[in-house]
Amino acid sequence: MANRYRKNGIYLMLSDEELEVLENKYNLSCCKSLRQFIMKCVLDTDIFVLDMEVFKSMSVDIARATSSINQIAKRVNSTASIYKSDIDDLQDLLSKQSKNIFNIRKKIFDLSNYDDKCTEEK
């Protein structure tokens, strides 16, 4: 036993509810043993840190676009005419917003493209 590859052990205490959740997830997995399931969960699971700055900037852009739409609507209602510069500003804001949404979708897709294999051969 002195020449083991994995020689470090971890002891984990669980409540009855936590143990039930663990057993349910283990039973739904493709793993042959609980050890294999835990190794898969610990070693194959990525940790994600979300950059919320993109969402903040999108919120600001949405607020600007909404404000521009309201201003344009007020002008149209009072003067019965619309200015090309207003439409151009709104199109720029919406174009920027579309690019942000596309980039977020791409990042989410890239993160969800993971390999669904067990840690040990069956």
Jmol script that loads the backbone (N, CA, C; Angstrom):
load data "model"
ATOM      1  N   MET A   1       0.806  -1.190   0.000  1.00  0.00           N
ATOM      2  CA  MET A   1       0.000   0.000   0.000  1.00  0.00           C
ATOM      3  C   MET A   1       0.856   1.265   0.000  1.00  0.00           C
ATOM      4  N   ALA A   2       2.129   1.183   0.297  1.00  0.00           N
ATOM      5  CA  ALA A   2       2.989   2.356   0.355  1.00  0.00           C
ATOM      6  C   ALA A   2       3.244   2.938  -1.028  1.00  0.00           C
ATOM      7  N   ASN A   3       3.104   2.135  -2.088  1.00  0.00           N
ATOM      8  CA  ASN A   3       3.376   2.588  -3.443  1.00  0.00           C
ATOM      9  C   ASN A   3       2.114   3.015  -4.192  1.00  0.00           C
ATOM     10  N   ARG A   4       1.081   3.388  -3.504  1.00  0.00           N
ATOM     11  CA  ARG A   4      -0.178   3.794  -4.130  1.00  0.00           C
ATOM     12  C   ARG A   4       0.006   5.104  -4.876  1.00  0.00           C
ATOM     13  N   TYR A   5      -0.705   5.215  -5.995  1.00  0.00           N
ATOM     14  CA  TYR A   5      -0.700   6.462  -6.769  1.00  0.00           C
ATOM     15  C   TYR A   5      -1.492   7.533  -6.025  1.00  0.00           C
ATOM     16  N   ARG A   6      -2.652   7.151  -5.538  1.00  0.00           N
ATOM     17  CA  ARG A   6      -3.500   8.072  -4.770  1.00  0.00           C
ATOM     18  C   ARG A   6      -3.357   7.699  -3.295  1.00  0.00           C
ATOM     19  N   LYS A   7      -2.537   8.452  -2.589  1.00  0.00           N
ATOM     20  CA  LYS A   7      -2.249   8.109  -1.199  1.00  0.00           C
ATOM     21  C   LYS A   7      -2.854   9.092  -0.200  1.00  0.00           C
ATOM     22  N   ASN A   8      -3.565  10.136  -0.693  1.00  0.00           N
ATOM     23  CA  ASN A   8      -4.165  11.132   0.191  1.00  0.00           C
ATOM     24  C   ASN A   8      -5.666  10.901   0.275  1.00  0.00           C
ATOM     25  N   GLY A   9      -6.169  10.801   1.495  1.00  0.00           N
ATOM     26  CA  GLY A   9      -7.589  10.561   1.702  1.00  0.00           C
ATOM     27  C   GLY A   9      -8.292  11.786   2.258  1.00  0.00           C
ATOM     28  N   ILE A  10      -9.588  11.853   2.015  1.00  0.00           N
ATOM     29  CA  ILE A  10     -10.425  12.928   2.538  1.00  0.00           C
ATOM     30  C   ILE A  10     -11.634  12.295   3.193  1.00  0.00           C
ATOM     31  N   TYR A  11     -11.996  12.778   4.379  1.00  0.00           N
ATOM     32  CA  TYR A  11     -13.155  12.290   5.101  1.00  0.00           C
ATOM     33  C   TYR A  11     -14.201  13.383   5.090  1.00  0.00           C
ATOM     34  N   LEU A  12     -15.432  13.037   4.775  1.00  0.00           N
ATOM     35  CA  LEU A  12     -16.489  14.018   4.606  1.00  0.00           C
ATOM     36  C   LEU A  12     -17.709  13.620   5.419  1.00  0.00           C
ATOM     37  N   MET A  13     -18.209  14.542   6.234  1.00  0.00           N
ATOM     38  CA  MET A  13     -19.417  14.304   7.017  1.00  0.00           C
ATOM     39  C   MET A  13     -20.590  14.961   6.297  1.00  0.00           C
ATOM     40  N   LEU A  14     -21.723  14.231   6.179  1.00  0.00           N
ATOM     41  CA  LEU A  14     -22.916  14.737   5.518  1.00  0.00           C
ATOM     42  C   LEU A  14     -24.125  14.553   6.423  1.00  0.00           C
ATOM     43  N   SER A  15     -25.095  15.453   6.259  1.00  0.00           N
ATOM     44  CA  SER A  15     -26.367  15.268   6.957  1.00  0.00           C
ATOM     45  C   SER A  15     -27.155  14.191   6.215  1.00  0.00           C
ATOM     46  N   ASP A  16     -28.248  13.756   6.796  1.00  0.00           N
ATOM     47  CA  ASP A  16     -29.077  12.735   6.146  1.00  0.00           C
ATOM     48  C   ASP A  16     -29.606  13.241   4.803  1.00  0.00           C
ATOM     49  N   GLU A  17     -30.018  14.517   4.775  1.00  0.00           N
ATOM     50  CA  GLU A  17     -30.545  15.089   3.528  1.00  0.00           C
ATOM     51  C   GLU A  17     -29.458  15.195   2.458  1.00  0.00           C
ATOM     52  N   GLU A  18     -28.272  15.627   2.867  1.00  0.00           N
ATOM     53  CA  GLU A  18     -27.158  15.744   1.916  1.00  0.00           C
ATOM     54  C   GLU A  18     -26.759  14.374   1.370  1.00  0.00           C
ATOM     55  N   LEU A  19     -26.749  13.367   2.249  1.00  0.00           N
ATOM     56  CA  LEU A  19     -26.420  12.009   1.809  1.00  0.00           C
ATOM     57  C   LEU A  19     -27.458  11.499   0.822  1.00  0.00           C
ATOM     58  N   GLU A  20     -28.726  11.808   1.058  1.00  0.00           N
ATOM     59  CA  GLU A  20     -29.785  11.374   0.150  1.00  0.00           C
ATOM     60  C   GLU A  20     -29.611  12.035  -1.230  1.00  0.00           C
ATOM     61  N   VAL A  21     -29.287  13.316  -1.248  1.00  0.00           N
ATOM     62  CA  VAL A  21     -29.057  14.020  -2.513  1.00  0.00           C
ATOM     63  C   VAL A  21     -27.866  13.395  -3.242  1.00  0.00           C
ATOM     64  N   LEU A  22     -26.781  13.134  -2.504  1.00  0.00           N
ATOM     65  CA  LEU A  22     -25.595  12.510  -3.102  1.00  0.00           C
ATOM     66  C   LEU A  22     -25.936  11.151  -3.695  1.00  0.00           C
ATOM     67  N   GLU A  23     -26.663  10.340  -2.962  1.00  0.00           N
ATOM     68  CA  GLU A  23     -27.021   9.005  -3.451  1.00  0.00           C
ATOM     69  C   GLU A  23     -27.936   9.089  -4.670  1.00  0.00           C
ATOM     70  N   ASN A  24     -28.876  10.037  -4.669  1.00  0.00           N
ATOM     71  CA  ASN A  24     -29.764  10.195  -5.833  1.00  0.00           C
ATOM     72  C   ASN A  24     -28.978  10.589  -7.076  1.00  0.00           C
ATOM     73  N   LYS A  25     -28.061  11.525  -6.924  1.00  0.00           N
ATOM     74  CA  LYS A  25     -27.254  11.953  -8.074  1.00  0.00           C
ATOM     75  C   LYS A  25     -26.330  10.827  -8.540  1.00  0.00           C
ATOM     76  N   TYR A  26     -25.789  10.090  -7.589  1.00  0.00           N
ATOM     77  CA  TYR A  26     -24.925   8.963  -7.942  1.00  0.00           C
ATOM     78  C   TYR A  26     -25.712   7.908  -8.719  1.00  0.00           C
ATOM     79  N   ASN A  27     -26.930   7.617  -8.274  1.00  0.00           N
ATOM     80  CA  ASN A  27     -27.754   6.613  -8.958  1.00  0.00           C
ATOM     81  C   ASN A  27     -28.111   7.031 -10.374  1.00  0.00           C
ATOM     82  N   LEU A  28     -28.197   8.338 -10.630  1.00  0.00           N
ATOM     83  CA  LEU A  28     -28.511   8.839 -11.971  1.00  0.00           C
ATOM     84  C   LEU A  28     -27.285   8.910 -12.880  1.00  0.00           C
ATOM     85  N   SER A  29     -26.120   8.757 -12.310  1.00  0.00           N
ATOM     86  CA  SER A  29     -24.880   8.906 -13.093  1.00  0.00           C
ATOM     87  C   SER A  29     -24.524   7.611 -13.835  1.00  0.00           C
ATOM     88  N   CYS A  30     -23.518   7.729 -14.686  1.00  0.00           N
ATOM     89  CA  CYS A  30     -23.035   6.568 -15.442  1.00  0.00           C
ATOM     90  C   CYS A  30     -21.913   5.847 -14.707  1.00  0.00           C
ATOM     91  N   CYS A  31     -21.631   6.233 -13.498  1.00  0.00           N
ATOM     92  CA  CYS A  31     -20.472   5.719 -12.767  1.00  0.00           C
ATOM     93  C   CYS A  31     -20.770   4.381 -12.095  1.00  0.00           C
ATOM     94  N   LYS A  32     -19.721   3.546 -12.048  1.00  0.00           N
ATOM     95  CA  LYS A  32     -19.858   2.219 -11.463  1.00  0.00           C
ATOM     96  C   LYS A  32     -19.739   2.228  -9.949  1.00  0.00           C
ATOM     97  N   SER A  33     -19.066   3.218  -9.397  1.00  0.00           N
ATOM     98  CA  SER A  33     -18.881   3.269  -7.950  1.00  0.00           C
ATOM     99  C   SER A  33     -19.069   4.704  -7.461  1.00  0.00           C
ATOM    100  N   LEU A  34     -19.334   4.843  -6.177  1.00  0.00           N
ATOM    101  CA  LEU A  34     -19.482   6.165  -5.590  1.00  0.00           C
ATOM    102  C   LEU A  34     -18.164   6.928  -5.670  1.00  0.00           C
ATOM    103  N   ARG A  35     -17.062   6.232  -5.498  1.00  0.00           N
ATOM    104  CA  ARG A  35     -15.745   6.849  -5.608  1.00  0.00           C
ATOM    105  C   ARG A  35     -15.552   7.445  -6.998  1.00  0.00           C
ATOM    106  N   GLN A  36     -15.914   6.690  -8.019  1.00  0.00           N
ATOM    107  CA  GLN A  36     -15.786   7.160  -9.390  1.00  0.00           C
ATOM    108  C   GLN A  36     -16.664   8.396  -9.618  1.00  0.00           C
ATOM    109  N   PHE A  37     -17.883   8.356  -9.062  1.00  0.00           N
ATOM    110  CA  PHE A  37     -18.795   9.485  -9.192  1.00  0.00           C
ATOM    111  C   PHE A  37     -18.219  10.740  -8.532  1.00  0.00           C
ATOM    112  N   ILE A  38     -17.701  10.603  -7.336  1.00  0.00           N
ATOM    113  CA  ILE A  38     -17.130  11.749  -6.622  1.00  0.00           C
ATOM    114  C   ILE A  38     -15.907  12.280  -7.363  1.00  0.00           C
ATOM    115  N   MET A  39     -15.069  11.388  -7.864  1.00  0.00           N
ATOM    116  CA  MET A  39     -13.891  11.825  -8.631  1.00  0.00           C
ATOM    117  C   MET A  39     -14.318  12.590  -9.881  1.00  0.00           C
ATOM    118  N   LYS A  40     -15.358  12.104 -10.545  1.00  0.00           N
ATOM    119  CA  LYS A  40     -15.870  12.785 -11.741  1.00  0.00           C
ATOM    120  C   LYS A  40     -16.372  14.181 -11.378  1.00  0.00           C
ATOM    121  N   CYS A  41     -17.132  14.279 -10.294  1.00  0.00           N
ATOM    122  CA  CYS A  41     -17.672  15.575  -9.874  1.00  0.00           C
ATOM    123  C   CYS A  41     -16.567  16.555  -9.489  1.00  0.00           C
ATOM    124  N   VAL A  42     -15.570  16.069  -8.796  1.00  0.00           N
ATOM    125  CA  VAL A  42     -14.515  16.958  -8.307  1.00  0.00           C
ATOM    126  C   VAL A  42     -13.510  17.311  -9.395  1.00  0.00           C
ATOM    127  N   LEU A  43     -13.053  16.336 -10.159  1.00  0.00           N
ATOM    128  CA  LEU A  43     -11.968  16.570 -11.102  1.00  0.00           C
ATOM    129  C   LEU A  43     -12.427  17.040 -12.478  1.00  0.00           C
ATOM    130  N   ASP A  44     -13.623  16.652 -12.890  1.00  0.00           N
ATOM    131  CA  ASP A  44     -14.075  16.992 -14.242  1.00  0.00           C
ATOM    132  C   ASP A  44     -15.005  18.198 -14.299  1.00  0.00           C
ATOM    133  N   THR A  45     -15.359  18.745 -13.155  1.00  0.00           N
ATOM    134  CA  THR A  45     -16.286  19.870 -13.134  1.00  0.00           C
ATOM    135  C   THR A  45     -15.505  21.174 -13.125  1.00  0.00           C
ATOM    136  N   ASP A  46     -15.849  22.054 -14.049  1.00  0.00           N
ATOM    137  CA  ASP A  46     -15.193  23.351 -14.119  1.00  0.00           C
ATOM    138  C   ASP A  46     -15.870  24.328 -13.164  1.00  0.00           C
ATOM    139  N   ILE A  47     -15.089  25.245 -12.654  1.00  0.00           N
ATOM    140  CA  ILE A  47     -15.606  26.312 -11.812  1.00  0.00           C
ATOM    141  C   ILE A  47     -15.696  27.551 -12.687  1.00  0.00           C
ATOM    142  N   PHE A  48     -16.862  28.190 -12.717  1.00  0.00           N
ATOM    143  CA  PHE A  48     -17.073  29.360 -13.562  1.00  0.00           C
ATOM    144  C   PHE A  48     -17.199  30.613 -12.704  1.00  0.00           C
ATOM    145  N   VAL A  49     -16.493  31.642 -13.110  1.00  0.00           N
ATOM    146  CA  VAL A  49     -16.622  32.944 -12.492  1.00  0.00           C
ATOM    147  C   VAL A  49     -17.205  33.858 -13.555  1.00  0.00           C
ATOM    148  N   LEU A  50     -18.386  34.385 -13.286  1.00  0.00           N
ATOM    149  CA  LEU A  50     -19.074  35.212 -14.268  1.00  0.00           C
ATOM    150  C   LEU A  50     -18.602  36.653 -14.173  1.00  0.00           C
ATOM    151  N   ASP A  51     -18.318  37.240 -15.321  1.00  0.00           N
ATOM    152  CA  ASP A  51     -17.976  38.648 -15.398  1.00  0.00           C
ATOM    153  C   ASP A  51     -19.267  39.416 -15.618  1.00  0.00           C
ATOM    154  N   MET A  52     -19.770  40.019 -14.575  1.00  0.00           N
ATOM    155  CA  MET A  52     -21.055  40.706 -14.636  1.00  0.00           C
ATOM    156  C   MET A  52     -20.951  42.083 -15.296  1.00  0.00           C
ATOM    157  N   GLU A  53     -19.738  42.527 -15.619  1.00  0.00           N
ATOM    158  CA  GLU A  53     -19.555  43.840 -16.236  1.00  0.00           C
ATOM    159  C   GLU A  53     -20.271  43.926 -17.582  1.00  0.00           C
ATOM    160  N   VAL A  54     -20.297  42.833 -18.328  1.00  0.00           N
ATOM    161  CA  VAL A  54     -20.985  42.812 -19.612  1.00  0.00           C
ATOM    162  C   VAL A  54     -22.470  43.074 -19.420  1.00  0.00           C
ATOM    163  N   PHE A  55     -23.053  42.463 -18.397  1.00  0.00           N
ATOM    164  CA  PHE A  55     -24.472  42.652 -18.135  1.00  0.00           C
ATOM    165  C   PHE A  55     -24.770  44.075 -17.668  1.00  0.00           C
ATOM    166  N   LYS A  56     -23.852  44.641 -16.901  1.00  0.00           N
ATOM    167  CA  LYS A  56     -24.036  46.028 -16.457  1.00  0.00           C
ATOM    168  C   LYS A  56     -24.013  46.976 -17.651  1.00  0.00           C
ATOM    169  N   SER A  57     -23.059  46.766 -18.546  1.00  0.00           N
ATOM    170  CA  SER A  57     -22.979  47.643 -19.721  1.00  0.00           C
ATOM    171  C   SER A  57     -24.203  47.444 -20.627  1.00  0.00           C
ATOM    172  N   MET A  58     -24.694  46.209 -20.707  1.00  0.00           N
ATOM    173  CA  MET A  58     -25.908  45.973 -21.493  1.00  0.00           C
ATOM    174  C   MET A  58     -27.101  46.700 -20.878  1.00  0.00           C
ATOM    175  N   SER A  59     -27.197  46.711 -19.563  1.00  0.00           N
ATOM    176  CA  SER A  59     -28.288  47.414 -18.901  1.00  0.00           C
ATOM    177  C   SER A  59     -28.228  48.907 -19.186  1.00  0.00           C
ATOM    178  N   VAL A  60     -27.011  49.453 -19.163  1.00  0.00           N
ATOM    179  CA  VAL A  60     -26.845  50.869 -19.472  1.00  0.00           C
ATOM    180  C   VAL A  60     -27.255  51.138 -20.920  1.00  0.00           C
ATOM    181  N   ASP A  61     -26.839  50.273 -21.838  1.00  0.00           N
ATOM    182  CA  ASP A  61     -27.197  50.445 -23.251  1.00  0.00           C
ATOM    183  C   ASP A  61     -28.703  50.345 -23.467  1.00  0.00           C
ATOM    184  N   ILE A  62     -29.333  49.416 -22.782  1.00  0.00           N
ATOM    185  CA  ILE A  62     -30.790  49.267 -22.901  1.00  0.00           C
ATOM    186  C   ILE A  62     -31.486  50.525 -22.371  1.00  0.00           C
ATOM    187  N   ALA A  63     -30.994  51.050 -21.252  1.00  0.00           N
ATOM    188  CA  ALA A  63     -31.581  52.273 -20.694  1.00  0.00           C
ATOM    189  C   ALA A  63     -31.417  53.441 -21.667  1.00  0.00           C
ATOM    190  N   ARG A  64     -30.242  53.535 -22.309  1.00  0.00           N
ATOM    191  CA  ARG A  64     -30.023  54.603 -23.296  1.00  0.00           C
ATOM    192  C   ARG A  64     -30.958  54.451 -24.488  1.00  0.00           C
ATOM    193  N   ALA A  65     -31.084  53.223 -24.971  1.00  0.00           N
ATOM    194  CA  ALA A  65     -31.961  52.990 -26.127  1.00  0.00           C
ATOM    195  C   ALA A  65     -33.406  53.322 -25.770  1.00  0.00           C
ATOM    196  N   THR A  66     -33.832  52.929 -24.585  1.00  0.00           N
ATOM    197  CA  THR A  66     -35.197  53.216 -24.144  1.00  0.00           C
ATOM    198  C   THR A  66     -35.419  54.716 -24.024  1.00  0.00           C
ATOM    199  N   SER A  67     -34.447  55.401 -23.460  1.00  0.00           N
ATOM    200  CA  SER A  67     -34.548  56.858 -23.330  1.00  0.00           C
ATOM    201  C   SER A  67     -34.617  57.515 -24.704  1.00  0.00           C
ATOM    202  N   SER A  68     -33.783  57.044 -25.631  1.00  0.00           N
ATOM    203  CA  SER A  68     -33.801  57.600 -26.991  1.00  0.00           C
ATOM    204  C   SER A  68     -35.148  57.363 -27.663  1.00  0.00           C
ATOM    205  N   ILE A  69     -35.699  56.189 -27.495  1.00  0.00           N
ATOM    206  CA  ILE A  69     -37.006  55.881 -28.084  1.00  0.00           C
ATOM    207  C   ILE A  69     -38.069  56.818 -27.510  1.00  0.00           C
ATOM    208  N   ASN A  70     -38.018  57.037 -26.193  1.00  0.00           N
ATOM    209  CA  ASN A  70     -38.998  57.934 -25.565  1.00  0.00           C
ATOM    210  C   ASN A  70     -38.852  59.365 -26.083  1.00  0.00           C
ATOM    211  N   GLN A  71     -37.614  59.828 -26.218  1.00  0.00           N
ATOM    212  CA  GLN A  71     -37.390  61.189 -26.732  1.00  0.00           C
ATOM    213  C   GLN A  71     -37.867  61.314 -28.174  1.00  0.00           C
ATOM    214  N   ILE A  72     -37.586  60.307 -28.962  1.00  0.00           N
ATOM    215  CA  ILE A  72     -38.031  60.332 -30.368  1.00  0.00           C
ATOM    216  C   ILE A  72     -39.560  60.333 -30.428  1.00  0.00           C
ATOM    217  N   ALA A  73     -40.185  59.503 -29.607  1.00  0.00           N
ATOM    218  CA  ALA A  73     -41.658  59.437 -29.595  1.00  0.00           C
ATOM    219  C   ALA A  73     -42.252  60.788 -29.197  1.00  0.00           C
ATOM    220  N   LYS A  74     -41.663  61.469 -28.205  1.00  0.00           N
ATOM    221  CA  LYS A  74     -42.160  62.788 -27.791  1.00  0.00           C
ATOM    222  C   LYS A  74     -42.039  63.795 -28.931  1.00  0.00           C
ATOM    223  N   ARG A  75     -40.871  63.789 -29.624  1.00  0.00           N
ATOM    224  CA  ARG A  75     -40.674  64.720 -30.731  1.00  0.00           C
ATOM    225  C   ARG A  75     -41.646  64.452 -31.870  1.00  0.00           C
ATOM    226  N   VAL A  76     -41.825  63.177 -32.180  1.00  0.00           N
ATOM    227  CA  VAL A  76     -42.732  62.823 -33.273  1.00  0.00           C
ATOM    228  C   VAL A  76     -44.157  63.242 -32.920  1.00  0.00           C
ATOM    229  N   ASN A  77     -44.556  63.009 -31.680  1.00  0.00           N
ATOM    230  CA  ASN A  77     -45.912  63.386 -31.260  1.00  0.00           C
ATOM    231  C   ASN A  77     -46.111  64.899 -31.252  1.00  0.00           C
ATOM    232  N   SER A  78     -45.074  65.663 -30.915  1.00  0.00           N
ATOM    233  CA  SER A  78     -45.235  67.118 -30.839  1.00  0.00           C
ATOM    234  C   SER A  78     -44.999  67.821 -32.174  1.00  0.00           C
ATOM    235  N   THR A  79     -44.082  67.301 -33.011  1.00  0.00           N
ATOM    236  CA  THR A  79     -43.739  67.980 -34.269  1.00  0.00           C
ATOM    237  C   THR A  79     -44.210  67.240 -35.504  1.00  0.00           C
ATOM    238  N   ALA A  80     -44.617  66.003 -35.354  1.00  0.00           N
ATOM    239  CA  ALA A  80     -45.047  65.162 -36.476  1.00  0.00           C
ATOM    240  C   ALA A  80     -43.921  64.913 -37.468  1.00  0.00           C
ATOM    241  N   SER A  81     -42.664  65.004 -36.989  1.00  0.00           N
ATOM    242  CA  SER A  81     -41.518  64.671 -37.853  1.00  0.00           C
ATOM    243  C   SER A  81     -40.448  63.972 -37.010  1.00  0.00           C
ATOM    244  N   ILE A  82     -39.601  63.212 -37.703  1.00  0.00           N
ATOM    245  CA  ILE A  82     -38.531  62.477 -37.038  1.00  0.00           C
ATOM    246  C   ILE A  82     -37.210  62.831 -37.707  1.00  0.00           C
ATOM    247  N   TYR A  83     -36.153  62.925 -36.914  1.00  0.00           N
ATOM    248  CA  TYR A  83     -34.851  63.327 -37.427  1.00  0.00           C
ATOM    249  C   TYR A  83     -33.987  62.107 -37.710  1.00  0.00           C
ATOM    250  N   LYS A  84     -33.228  62.198 -38.786  1.00  0.00           N
ATOM    251  CA  LYS A  84     -32.350  61.092 -39.172  1.00  0.00           C
ATOM    252  C   LYS A  84     -31.299  60.831 -38.097  1.00  0.00           C
ATOM    253  N   SER A  85     -30.788  61.868 -37.453  1.00  0.00           N
ATOM    254  CA  SER A  85     -29.766  61.692 -36.415  1.00  0.00           C
ATOM    255  C   SER A  85     -30.312  60.859 -35.241  1.00  0.00           C
ATOM    256  N   ASP A  86     -31.595  61.049 -34.917  1.00  0.00           N
ATOM    257  CA  ASP A  86     -32.203  60.250 -33.842  1.00  0.00           C
ATOM    258  C   ASP A  86     -32.233  58.774 -34.217  1.00  0.00           C
ATOM    259  N   ILE A  87     -32.599  58.503 -35.437  1.00  0.00           N
ATOM    260  CA  ILE A  87     -32.667  57.122 -35.916  1.00  0.00           C
ATOM    261  C   ILE A  87     -31.266  56.514 -35.955  1.00  0.00           C
ATOM    262  N   ASP A  88     -30.277  57.288 -36.410  1.00  0.00           N
ATOM    263  CA  ASP A  88     -28.893  56.792 -36.462  1.00  0.00           C
ATOM    264  C   ASP A  88     -28.370  56.473 -35.071  1.00  0.00           C
ATOM    265  N   ASP A  89     -28.646  57.356 -34.098  1.00  0.00           N
ATOM    266  CA  ASP A  89     -28.217  57.101 -32.715  1.00  0.00           C
ATOM    267  C   ASP A  89     -28.833  55.819 -32.172  1.00  0.00           C
ATOM    268  N   LEU A  90     -30.106  55.659 -32.432  1.00  0.00           N
ATOM    269  CA  LEU A  90     -30.809  54.471 -31.963  1.00  0.00           C
ATOM    270  C   LEU A  90     -30.265  53.205 -32.633  1.00  0.00           C
ATOM    271  N   GLN A  91     -29.982  53.285 -33.919  1.00  0.00           N
ATOM    272  CA  GLN A  91     -29.418  52.131 -34.631  1.00  0.00           C
ATOM    273  C   GLN A  91     -28.043  51.769 -34.091  1.00  0.00           C
ATOM    274  N   ASP A  92     -27.232  52.778 -33.753  1.00  0.00           N
ATOM    275  CA  ASP A  92     -25.910  52.508 -33.172  1.00  0.00           C
ATOM    276  C   ASP A  92     -26.033  51.790 -31.830  1.00  0.00           C
ATOM    277  N   LEU A  93     -26.951  52.273 -30.983  1.00  0.00           N
ATOM    278  CA  LEU A  93     -27.153  51.628 -29.684  1.00  0.00           C
ATOM    279  C   LEU A  93     -27.638  50.187 -29.842  1.00  0.00           C
ATOM    280  N   LEU A  94     -28.571  49.975 -30.748  1.00  0.00           N
ATOM    281  CA  LEU A  94     -29.101  48.623 -30.965  1.00  0.00           C
ATOM    282  C   LEU A  94     -28.060  47.698 -31.585  1.00  0.00           C
ATOM    283  N   SER A  95     -27.214  48.234 -32.450  1.00  0.00           N
ATOM    284  CA  SER A  95     -26.142  47.431 -33.046  1.00  0.00           C
ATOM    285  C   SER A  95     -25.142  46.989 -31.976  1.00  0.00           C
ATOM    286  N   LYS A  96     -24.775  47.921 -31.102  1.00  0.00           N
ATOM    287  CA  LYS A  96     -23.860  47.588 -30.007  1.00  0.00           C
ATOM    288  C   LYS A  96     -24.481  46.531 -29.101  1.00  0.00           C
ATOM    289  N   GLN A  97     -25.759  46.686 -28.821  1.00  0.00           N
ATOM    290  CA  GLN A  97     -26.478  45.725 -27.985  1.00  0.00           C
ATOM    291  C   GLN A  97     -26.497  44.343 -28.628  1.00  0.00           C
ATOM    292  N   SER A  98     -26.727  44.281 -29.916  1.00  0.00           N
ATOM    293  CA  SER A  98     -26.754  42.995 -30.626  1.00  0.00           C
ATOM    294  C   SER A  98     -25.401  42.302 -30.557  1.00  0.00           C
ATOM    295  N   LYS A  99     -24.324  43.064 -30.682  1.00  0.00           N
ATOM    296  CA  LYS A  99     -22.975  42.487 -30.585  1.00  0.00           C
ATOM    297  C   LYS A  99     -22.722  41.938 -29.190  1.00  0.00           C
ATOM    298  N   ASN A 100     -23.147  42.681 -28.167  1.00  0.00           N
ATOM    299  CA  ASN A 100     -22.971  42.206 -26.790  1.00  0.00           C
ATOM    300  C   ASN A 100     -23.737  40.906 -26.554  1.00  0.00           C
ATOM    301  N   ILE A 101     -24.958  40.852 -27.028  1.00  0.00           N
ATOM    302  CA  ILE A 101     -25.773  39.638 -26.855  1.00  0.00           C
ATOM    303  C   ILE A 101     -25.137  38.461 -27.595  1.00  0.00           C
ATOM    304  N   PHE A 102     -24.639  38.696 -28.808  1.00  0.00           N
ATOM    305  CA  PHE A 102     -23.978  37.632 -29.559  1.00  0.00           C
ATOM    306  C   PHE A 102     -22.756  37.122 -28.803  1.00  0.00           C
ATOM    307  N   ASN A 103     -21.937  38.030 -28.256  1.00  0.00           N
ATOM    308  CA  ASN A 103     -20.741  37.622 -27.524  1.00  0.00           C
ATOM    309  C   ASN A 103     -21.089  36.825 -26.269  1.00  0.00           C
ATOM    310  N   ILE A 104     -22.139  37.221 -25.577  1.00  0.00           N
ATOM    311  CA  ILE A 104     -22.559  36.477 -24.382  1.00  0.00           C
ATOM    312  C   ILE A 104     -23.045  35.085 -24.766  1.00  0.00           C
ATOM    313  N   ARG A 105     -23.837  34.999 -25.816  1.00  0.00           N
ATOM    314  CA  ARG A 105     -24.307  33.674 -26.270  1.00  0.00           C
ATOM    315  C   ARG A 105     -23.145  32.774 -26.650  1.00  0.00           C
ATOM    316  N   LYS A 106     -22.153  33.339 -27.330  1.00  0.00           N
ATOM    317  CA  LYS A 106     -20.989  32.554 -27.748  1.00  0.00           C
ATOM    318  C   LYS A 106     -20.218  32.051 -26.529  1.00  0.00           C
ATOM    319  N   LYS A 107     -20.019  32.921 -25.536  1.00  0.00           N
ATOM    320  CA  LYS A 107     -19.304  32.509 -24.327  1.00  0.00           C
ATOM    321  C   LYS A 107     -20.059  31.411 -23.584  1.00  0.00           C
ATOM    322  N   ILE A 108     -21.366  31.561 -23.475  1.00  0.00           N
ATOM    323  CA  ILE A 108     -22.172  30.541 -22.790  1.00  0.00           C
ATOM    324  C   ILE A 108     -22.111  29.222 -23.549  1.00  0.00           C
ATOM    325  N   PHE A 109     -22.180  29.280 -24.875  1.00  0.00           N
ATOM    326  CA  PHE A 109     -22.093  28.054 -25.673  1.00  0.00           C
ATOM    327  C   PHE A 109     -20.734  27.389 -25.487  1.00  0.00           C
ATOM    328  N   ASP A 110     -19.670  28.178 -25.499  1.00  0.00           N
ATOM    329  CA  ASP A 110     -18.326  27.623 -25.316  1.00  0.00           C
ATOM    330  C   ASP A 110     -18.180  26.959 -23.949  1.00  0.00           C
ATOM    331  N   LEU A 111     -18.768  27.568 -22.925  1.00  0.00           N
ATOM    332  CA  LEU A 111     -18.691  26.996 -21.585  1.00  0.00           C
ATOM    333  C   LEU A 111     -19.502  25.716 -21.463  1.00  0.00           C
ATOM    334  N   SER A 112     -20.596  25.620 -22.198  1.00  0.00           N
ATOM    335  CA  SER A 112     -21.450  24.441 -22.087  1.00  0.00           C
ATOM    336  C   SER A 112     -20.980  23.292 -22.961  1.00  0.00           C
ATOM    337  N   ASN A 113     -19.974  23.493 -23.773  1.00  0.00           N
ATOM    338  CA  ASN A 113     -19.440  22.445 -24.636  1.00  0.00           C
ATOM    339  C   ASN A 113     -18.398  21.631 -23.872  1.00  0.00           C
ATOM    340  N   TYR A 114     -18.832  20.849 -22.929  1.00  0.00           N
ATOM    341  CA  TYR A 114     -17.917  20.059 -22.131  1.00  0.00           C
ATOM    342  C   TYR A 114     -17.984  18.598 -22.535  1.00  0.00           C
ATOM    343  N   ASP A 115     -16.948  17.851 -22.147  1.00  0.00           N
ATOM    344  CA  ASP A 115     -16.854  16.436 -22.470  1.00  0.00           C
ATOM    345  C   ASP A 115     -17.547  15.631 -21.385  1.00  0.00           C
ATOM    346  N   ASP A 116     -18.533  14.825 -21.729  1.00  0.00           N
ATOM    347  CA  ASP A 116     -19.346  14.104 -20.753  1.00  0.00           C
ATOM    348  C   ASP A 116     -18.866  12.662 -20.624  1.00  0.00           C
ATOM    349  N   LYS A 117     -17.664  12.470 -20.113  1.00  0.00           N
ATOM    350  CA  LYS A 117     -17.118  11.118 -19.933  1.00  0.00           C
ATOM    351  C   LYS A 117     -16.848  10.875 -18.461  1.00  0.00           C
ATOM    352  N   CYS A 118     -16.892   9.634 -18.064  1.00  0.00           N
ATOM    353  CA  CYS A 118     -16.574   9.280 -16.692  1.00  0.00           C
ATOM    354  C   CYS A 118     -15.063   9.306 -16.498  1.00  0.00           C
ATOM    355  N   THR A 119     -14.602   9.388 -15.260  1.00  0.00           N
ATOM    356  CA  THR A 119     -13.170   9.476 -14.986  1.00  0.00           C
ATOM    357  C   THR A 119     -12.469   8.132 -15.143  1.00  0.00           C
ATOM    358  N   GLU A 120     -13.197   7.059 -15.071  1.00  0.00           N
ATOM    359  CA  GLU A 120     -12.594   5.730 -15.210  1.00  0.00           C
ATOM    360  C   GLU A 120     -13.375   4.940 -16.258  1.00  0.00           C
ATOM    361  N   GLU A 121     -12.712   4.033 -16.886  1.00  0.00           N
ATOM    362  CA  GLU A 121     -13.359   3.190 -17.892  1.00  0.00           C
ATOM    363  C   GLU A 121     -14.359   2.270 -17.225  1.00  0.00           C
ATOM    364  N   LYS A 122     -15.455   2.012 -17.928  1.00  0.00           N
ATOM    365  CA  LYS A 122     -16.483   1.091 -17.392  1.00  0.00           C
ATOM    366  C   LYS A 122     -16.057  -0.335 -17.578  1.00  0.00           C
TER     367      LYS A 122
END
end "model"
wireframe off; spacefill off
backbone 0.3
color backbone group
